[in-house]
Amino acid sequence: MVSKGFLMSCLGSGGGHEGFASRSLSPRPHYPSMPKYPRRKSTVEVVGGEDLEATPEAAEEEEKRVALFSVVGMACAACAGSVEKAIKRLPGIHDAAVDVLNDRAQVIFYPAFVSEDTIRETIEDVGFEAELIQEEMKEKSVLTCRLRIKGMTCTSCSSTIESALQDVPGVHKALVALATEEAEVRYDPRVVSANQLMEAVEDTGFEAILVTTGEDINRIELKVDGPFSTRYISMVNNSLQALPGVDDVNIDPLLHKVAISYKPDQTGPRNFIEIIESTGSGQLKASIYPEVRGKGFHRHEEINQYYQCFLWSLVFTIPVFLTSMVFMYIPGIKEVLDKKIVNMLKVGEVLRWILSTPVQFIIGRRFYVGTYKALRHGSANMDVLIALGTNAAYFYSIYTVLRAATSPNFMGTDFFETSSMLISFILLGKYLEVLAKGKTSEAIAKLMNLAPETAILISYDNEGNVISEREIDSRLIQKNDIIKVMPGGKVASDGFVIWGQSHVNESMITGESRPVAKRKGEIVIGGTVNENGVLHIRATHVGSESALSQIVRLVESAQMAKAPVQKFADRISKYFVPLFGVSVMVIACPCALGLATPTAVMVGTGVGASQGVLIKGGQALESAHKVNCVVIDKTGTLTTGKPVVVSTRLLKNMVLRDFYEYVAAAEVNSEHPLAKAIVQHAKNFSTDEENHVWPEARDFTAIAGYMVSKPRLLTKKLLWATRD
């Protein structure tokens, strides 16, 4: 009877056709102006002529369900966008999100209006293989956590951390990349937490910084200006924790920094700023924490540290080198250095001892710290090699100095220059290494810079009129915000157009040179360029959910992946340290062996990303030398990203220069991307390309998508030749 009542309420009393119209369901709904949802009114059942309200079971039939699909064949964010767009066109779809990295599609839908099989068939119609994954969606069984690790020096360090993480209960797989200084851990959140993973890394003697827990949360850091007293700290913490969607709040009173992890579909950074400022009764001001943080800042700090250490080591090492290798051949200076102080102890030996000691124990302190941490956990790394080699040279030299001071006939040679020069050369190598890593990481930074720094946030009234506009930091954009994009500006967030029409250059995502026309309901991608026209966009994916962020994660994951040859090199390096003697260990340090492949992978994937080529890890790079044929799936892959005129066909006899004079006169007033290409090509026929004045076109009319119409200078044939 409940089902019957639900059917009768849908059909209504006005007949079958009116009933179907009342459901507002269409076989071809417009996307994505308003997805078709079931109405939330109470259904009615008819029993013996009496109207009764529907039972709770009827309401449950209208509840949303979640389905997870495995999608095979997606190669980029454009593929994910086409799948997501096709799913959202279906009636009864509440929301859909496609993860190109993990080949997954999560769909929230109303089962009364669309089935899982229909969704799967829709994905396959787009051109990809789809399969429903039967698993509980409310609680994810496996998450991927990323940690930044400080202090690793060689493959022995990364192997030690990998082993420690693998031994933690609940960890499925751990991968530590020496080149990127990051760890990627797949773990079961029901067994182990991200904090426990960090503790496992720190127990091995290294510092771990949490990058992401893998959960569906975003993280933002805010700076608080004002009297940040203990009372205010407690009030801010409690107020933020009370907000729905806030997962974690971490306050650093010394830096006046508040780090918040949150679910972007429930809250956002602007809400946090309002809460903080209202808590302080106007005395506190909150803003986005300055960009002197993250991987780039830590890398810059590390580069400066090694640079300073290397310079100070040179201050002491160069005099040691001169006194032992150069001044001994200069008459006069040689006699001063060979002058005996006590017994056979010479002035030169004392000077070298004094100068090399700061290098060995102060500048080289980092190697002793690393050696202690490694030996404490039963492993041997690069620091152990350096400490053994330099200490052997230094303390043998001290032995010769003491013997010379206590013996009237002892003839020995010191090696103070060996220890100090070894440390200096190693510091130079480390400086060049971190410098190369920093240069490579700039590729990812350039990807992130594709997004604009600011955005124009607008508000509507109940009648759909714009009532306010204000410029905000693009990182403050929240879901369902309405963003205004001006001509020539970048789209600040993934979303869809709710007002306006324009052309958007999406070459950064698709590689296609021709801008794509955008009207109401069309999807736009953050970081793309609005060529002409004003667009109002409703944000749907912000922060880590955006297509640009997924591309960055794809590049980072590729840099984490180990090539087969790297795994072989790591096995050799793992057993290299314990098997060889001190002198061999210093000269033939396995660091180059262990760092060569990951550095090559990092450079290759980074440079590729900066050129628009995404490489899925080192295995693809290693296999590339076997490629003897390349198949390009679309023309956009090979184009420059903007249209240009390649040929001209005249339909009547006239001078080509005059033809382009007339054509450019009409097209110069148009904002169409093809019009711009024509005008640019016409300038090639002018003597003054920059300041050329075109004839005036009268009765000019611009038609969206069709360039120009009715200019008096053009005949019908010429007009037809220039229309899109």
C-alpha positions, 0 to 999 in steps of 0.5 A, a space after each residue: 500500500 505504501 508503494 501504491 500511495 507513492 505511485 498515486 502521489 507521483 501521478 496526481 489527480 490530473 491524469 497520467 501525463 500531468 502526473 509525470 510532468 509534476 515529477 519534473 523528470 525529463 529523459 534529457 535533463 539540462 546539465 548541470 542547471 539542476 539535477 533531478 531529485 525526488 520531492 521531499 514531500 510526505 507521500 499519501 496512501 489511499 485506504 478505503 477513501 481515507 488519506 493517510 500520511 506515509 510511514 517512515 519506510 516510504 521516506 527511507 525509499 527516497 534516501 540517497 545511496 552511494 555507489 563506488 565504481 572502478 573505471 579503467 582507461 582514464 588517462 587525465 583530468 579531461 577523461 575524469 571530467 567527461 565521465 563525471 559529466 555523463 553521470 550527472 546528466 542522468 536523472 536522480 543523480 545527487 552528486 558524482 566525483 571521479 578520482 583519476 589517480 585511483 581509477 574510481 568514481 563515487 556516485 550519490 544517487 536516488 535508487 528510485 530514479 536510477 540504478 547502479 547498472 544504468 550508471 555503469 552503462 553510462 560510464 561505458 558509453 563514454 568509452 571506459 570500462 566500469 565495474 561496481 565495487 561491492 564495499 562499504 562506503 561509509 568507512 574506508 578500509 584503506 587510506 593513503 598517508 603522505 609524510 615528509 621525512 627530514 634527515 635521510 642521507 642515503 638509501 640505507 636511511 630510506 630502507 630503514 624507514 620502509 622496514 619500520 613502517 612495514 612492521 606497524 600493524 595495519 600498514 599494507 604498503 610503505 614506500 619511501 622516496 629518498 629524492 623527494 624525502 617523502 613517504 607514502 603509506 597505505 594503511 587501515 585507519 581502523 587499526 593504526 592512525 597517521 600519528 602512530 605512523 609518524 611516531 614509527 618514523 621518529 623512533 628510527 631517528 628521523 623527523 616526520 611531518 604529516 602532509 595528508 592523512 588520505 581522508 576526505 579532508 582539507 587542511 589550511 593554516 591561518 595566522 592570528 594577529 592580536 593578543 593571542 592569550 591562553 584564554 583566547 586560545 582556549 576559546 578559539 579552539 573550542 569554537 572551531 571544534 564545535 563547527 560541523 565538518 571540522 576534523 582537527 584543530 592544532 594551535 601554535 601560540 608561538 607562531 600565532 598559527 592555527 592549523 585546521 583539518 576540515 571536510 570541504 562539503 560542510 565548512 570552509 576557511 572563511 567560516 574559520 576566519 569569522 569564528 576566530 575574529 568574532 571570538 576575540 571581540 574584534 581584537 583578533 584578526 585572522 588571515 591565510 598563513 604566509 606562504 613561507 611553509 610547505 615543501 618549498 620552504 623546507 627545501 630552501 632552508 635546507 639549501 641555505 644550511 648546506 651552503 653556509 656549512 660548506 662556506 665555513 668549512 672552506 674557511 678552515 679547509 683551504 689553510 689546511 690544504 695550503 699548509 700541507 700541499 702548497 707552502 711546503 714548496 715555498 722557501 721561507 714559509 717552509 722553514 717556518 712550518 717545519 720549525 720544531 716546537 717540542 721534540 719532533 712536533 712542528 708548527 705546521 702540524 699544530 696549525 693543521 690540528 687547530 684548523 681541522 678540529 672545527 671542521 671535524 666536530 662542529 661543521 661535521 656534527 651532523 654526520 655524528 648525529 646521523 651516525 648515532 641514530 643509525 647505529 642505535 637502530 642497528 643500521 649503517 648509512 652514509 653518515 656512518 661511512 663519513 664518520 668512520 673515514 674522517 675519524 680514522 684520518 683525524 685520530 691517526 693524525 692526533 696520534 702522530 702529533 702526540 708521538 712527535 711531541 713526546 719522542 725526539 726521533 719519531 718521523 710521522 705524517 699527519 692526515 688532517 687535510 684528508 679529514 677536513 677536505 673529505 667533509 668539505 667535498 661531501 658538503 659540496 656534494 650535498 649542497 649540489 644534491 639539494 639544489 638539484 632537488 629544489 630545481 626539480 620541485 619547481 615544476 610542481 610549484 609552476 603547476 600550482 601557480 596556474 591557479 589565480 591568487 585572488 577571486 571575485 566572490 559575488 552574492 545573489 539576492 532571492 530574485 537572482 540579482 547580484 547584490 555584492 562583489 568582493 575580492 578574496 584569496 582564492 584559497 578561501 573559496 568554499 563549495 557552492 560559492 559563486 565566482 565572477 571571472 572577467 575576460 582574460 582572467 583565470 578560473 579560480 575553481 572547478 565548477 559550472 557556469 550559472 550565468 554568462 557565455 564565453 570561450 575558455 582556453 583549456 589547453 593546460 588540461 586537454 592540450 587542445 588549441 581551440 578555446 571551448 565555448 562555455 554557456 550556462 550549465 557547462 563545466 569549467 576547470 580551475 586554472 584555465 583562462 577565460 578568453 572573452 565574456 564574463 562568467 559567473 561560476 558556482 564552485 563544486 570542487 575546491 582545495 585538494 578536490 580540484 582537477 589541478 590538485 589531482 594533477 599535482 598529486 599525480 606528478 608527486 605519486 610518479 616521483 614516489 614510484 620506484 623504477 625496477 633498476 632503482 630497486 636493484 640499486 637499492 639492494 646493492 646499496 643496502 649491503 654495501 656499507 657493512 662489507 667494505 673497509 674504511 678507505 673503500 667506504 669513503 672513496 666508493 660511497 654508494 650514495 651516487 648509486 642509490 641517488 642516481 635513479 630516483 634523481 633521474 626519475 624526479 627530474 624526468 617527471 618534473 620537467 615533463 610536467 612543466 612541459 604538459 607531459 604527465 609521466 606515471 612513474 619511473 617504470 614508464 621512463 625506464 621502458 621508454 627506450 624500447 619505444 619505436 612507434 608513438 601513436 597520438 590520440 588527438 591533435 591537441 597533443 601536438 599543438 601550441 595551445 592557440 589557433 593560428 592561420 595556416 593557409 588562405 584560399 581566395 574566392 576571387 582575384 584580389 591582392 592578398 594584402 588587401 584581402 587581409 586588410 579588409 578581413 582584419 578591419 572586421 575581425 579586430 573588433 571581435 573577441 572571438 579567438 579565431 578573430 584574434 588569430 586572423 588579425 595577428 596573421 594580417 599583421 604579417 602583411 603590414 610594414 608596421 605590425 605593432 601600430 598599424 591602423 585598420 580601416 573602419 568597419 561600419 554596421 559591425 555586429 558580433 554574434 557569440 560563437 560566429 564572430 562578426 556579421 554585416 560589416 560593409 567592407 566585406 562581401 558575402 563570400 568574404 564574410 562566409 570565409 571568415 565565419 567560424 
